[in-house]
Amino acid sequence: MNRVMIKKLHIKKGDMVKILSGVHRGEEGKNLVSKHTKPNATHPEGGIVKEEAGIHISNLMLIDPKSGQASRIGRKQNEEGKLVRYYKKSGQEVK
């Protein structure tokens, strides 16, 4: 039997995150990079364009809105029996 274990990710799209390592260490929010582009129909002048880029999930942590600091994430069942994410520092559910 070949079973592949897929780990659940602790970060979802739209979460406020803090970058832990790399050139952008300490920044919060989106990861923007500068990309050099040739002139084309959409950018007739070409030049340097800022755009979002991927970053490895191990370099990110969610920001707890209560304390404003980066916090680890856990999973627990709420009153309805649904599995929810929560901040380990404050115990508050991630919304």
Sequence and secondary structure as in RCSB ss.txt:
>XXXX:A:sequence
MNRVMIKKLHIKKGDMVKILSGVHRGEEGKNLVSKHTKPNATHPEGGIVKEEAGIHISNLMLIDPKSGQASRIGR
KQNEEGKLVRYYKKSGQEVK
>XXXX:A:secstr
         S  TT  EEE SSTTTT BS  EEEEEE   SS TT EEEEEE    GGGEEEE TTTSSEE EEE
EE TTS EEEEETTT  B  
